[in-house]
Amino acid sequence: MEPNYNENIRSRWWYLVPILFGLVGGVIGYFALRKDDPKKAQNCLILGGILTIINIVVSISLSAIVPYEQGFDIVR
């Protein structure tokens, strides 16, 4: 497979955007990289989606474990 010389290789630092901002960061990374490095753009989008799904599953699991107290009032 011959390399495509029309593509610019972008920095791996772009993977921090979906790691820090989840799906929104994945979309930002995708649109920023889609013309220069389409493979990395797709990977950013997938990474953002996977991390968002993991975050939702962990949040639901933790909310099921931690009991909700009816009489807990913050305002007095």
Long-range contacts (C-beta under 8 A, 24 or more apart in sequence): 7-36, 7-37, 7-38, 8-36, 8-37, 9-37, 10-36, 10-37, 10-40, 14-40, 14-44, 15-43, 15-44, 15-47, 17-44, 17-48, 18-44, 18-45, 18-47, 18-48, 18-51, 19-47, 19-51, 21-48, 22-48, 22-51, 22-52, 22-55, 23-48, 23-49, 23-51, 23-52, 24-48, 26-52
